[in-house]
Amino acid sequence: MNFHGKPPDGTRILCIGMPVRDLVFRVGELPARGNKKRATHFSEFGGGNALNAAVAIARLGGRVLMSGPMGDAREKASAAIFDDLAKEGIDASAMVRMPGLVTPISNIMIDHTGERTIVTYRDPALFKATLPETSELLRDCAAVLTENRCAPFVTDLCFEAQRRGIPLVLDADHVMELDDPLLRATSHIIFSSEALHATAGVTDDIEALRKIAALTPSFVAVTKGADGMIWLDANKEPHRRPTFPIEAVDTLGAGDVFHGAFALAVAEKQSLEDAMRFSAAAAALKCTRFGGAFGAPQRAEVEALLRQTAALTSA
C-alpha cells in the first residue's frame, strides 16, 4: 500500500509506537490511598511515547509518518487521536487497527508542582501487531524513532533501517534484557533513569551507561528529569547537561518531546552536543505549558531560547 507521495521539503521521520488515550486530571495534591480527590481541570488527548514525540517533531518542522497498533476500527473513542494527529499535520495512514482490541488508555494525575502520576492499560494482544510493509515505511525516511516496548513487532524493521544507514533513535522507557536485539539494531538509545538502572542492574548513571555501551555500538544517554542528562562520547567519557531553568507546570510528555526533538536533530545531522541542547530546550519549554506533548513548542521558540541562553553565557 502506498501511504503518501514523495514528501515536499522537510525532514521526514518515521515514528513507531502505541498511541494512548490520555485522560488527564489536574489536582492540588494526589489523594491518599483509599481517599477521594476533586480535580480542578480535566482534559483528554492523544498520548503515548511515540505519538508525543511525533507531535514535537511536527512542531519543530519535521514531517512525520506514524505507525503502530491501535484498537478496533469500530472503537469510537480513539477517533479523537486521529483528529489530534491530523491537526498537527501528522500522517497516520500507516496505523494498524487490531480487531476486537482496545486502544491503550492512561489515567493521569498532575499535581500543583507539575509532576504526573500515571496508570496505563495496554492489551497484551496489541504486541502481536504486524506493521505495514517495511520498504514502504522506510521510503524517503531520514530517521526512525520507536519505543523499546515495541520490540515484538519493530525489531526486524530496525535491523533493515540499520542496513540502509537510517539513524534509529530508541526511547528506552522500560527495562530491557541485556541480550535484547534492539541494543544492536539502533544508532541512538536514550534511557529514562529508572529504565537504565533496572536494565544495567546498577544505580550509578555513568557505570550503568558504560555497561550498556559495552553491549552496543549505539550512542547511549539517560534523561533525569529536572536533574538534566548524561551521555557518553565515542571514548566512553561522560558528558552532562543541566536542564534549562524554567517553572514547570506540566511535565507530562516532556521526555517524549526530548526524544522527538533529538530524532529530528539527528536526522538534520546536528552535532551530538547541539542535538542534546536543542532537545533539552524543547523539553523545557513544553514543561511550562499544560497539554502533554500538545504543549510542545514551535521551532522558533526553541531557537529563541537557545539564542537567549547563549547570550547570557557569553555575557
ZALUMPA-286406 format. One record per residue (C-alpha): x, y, z. Coordinates in steps of 0.25 Angstrom, whole numbers, plus 5000, padded with zeros to 4 digits. Layout:
<sites>
XYZ
...
</sites>
This chain:
<sites>
500050005000
500550144997
500350235009
500750365002
501450424990
502850484990
502950575002
503150725000
504350805006
504450765021
505250655028
504350525029
504350445042
503650305044
503050295058
502650155062
501950135076
500650115083
499650235083
498950255096
497650325100
498150415112
497150445122
497750565130
497350615143
497950735150
497950725165
498550815176
499150685183
499050545180
497950465188
498450375199
498150225197
496650195198
496250345198
495550435188
496050565182
495350665174
496050705161
496150855157
496250825142
496050705132
496550685118
496650575108
497650565097
498550465089
499850425096
500850315097
502350325095
502450315080
501150405078
501650505087
503050505080
502350515067
501550645071
502950705075
503550675062
502450735054
502450865062
503950875061
503850865046
503950715042
503050625034
502450505042
501950375037
501350305050
501150155051
500750055061
499549975067
498250035072
496949975076
495749925067
495450015055
493950025061
494550085074
493950225074
494750275086
496050265078
495550355067
496050475075
497450425073
497350435058
496750575059
497950615068
498950555058
498250625046
498250755053
499750745055
500050705040
500450565044
500250455034
499450345042
499150255030
500050145034
499450125047
498949975049
497549955055
497449825063
496049755062
495349735076
496449815084
496449945091
497450055089
498350075101
497750175112
498550255123
497950315135
498850435138
498850525150
499650655150
499950725164
500250865167
501750845164
501450795150
501950655153
501050545148
500550405153
500150305142
499350175142
499350115128
498549995122
499149925109
498449805104
499549695102
498949655089
499449795083
500849745083
500449635073
500249745062
500949735049
501349865043
501149905028
502249875018
503649915023
504049965010
502950065009
503050115023
504550145021
504350205008
504950355008
505250335023
506350425029
506150355043
505350265051
504850275065
504250165073
503950115087
504649995093
503349935098
503049915083
504149815081
503249695077
502749765065
503849865061
505249795063
505249745048
504949885043
506049935052
507149845046
506649885032
506750025035
508150005040
508549925028
508050045020
508850145028
507650215034
507850265048
506950205058
506650265072
506150175083
505350225094
505750125105
504650155115
504550025122
505549915126
506249835115
506949705115
508449715113
508349625100
507149705094
507449705079
506949855079
508249895086
508949845074
507949905064
507950045068
508850165066
508450245078
507850195091
507350295101
506850235114
506050285125
506750285139
505950175144
506050085132
507550105131
507750065145
506849945144
507449895131
508849905135
508649855149
509449975155
508950115161
510150195157
509750265144
511150265138
511450125142
510150085136
510350155123
511750095121
511149955124
510149975113
511150035104
511949915105
510849835098
510449925087
511150025077
510050125079
510150255085
509550245099
508950345108
508050365120
507050475123
506850505138
505650605138
506050725146
507450675148
507850685134
508450585125
509750505123
510350435111
511550365107
512450405095
513250315086
514350295096
513250255107
513550385114
512250445121
511750585117
510650655126
509650765122
508750825132
507250865129
506851005125
506351075137
504851085136
503651085145
502950945142
501450935142
501350805134
502450705132
501550605124
502150575111
503450655113
504350535112
503650495099
503750635094
505250625097
505350495089
504550555077
505450675076
506650585077
506250495066
506050625057
507350675061
508050545057
507350545044
507750685042
509250645045
509350735057
510550705065
510250625078
510550735087
509650825079
508550715078
508550695093
508450845095
507350865085
506550755091
506750805105
506150935101
504950875094
504650795106
504850905116
503850995108
502850885108
502850875123
502451025124
501050985118
499950895120
499450795110
500450685110
501250685097
500250775091
500950885099
502150855091
502850985085
502951025071
504351035065
504551185066
504251175081
505351075083
506351155075
506051275083
506251205096
507651155091
508051295086
507651355099
508351255108
509651265098
509551415100
509551405115
510651305115
511551395107
511251525115
</sites>
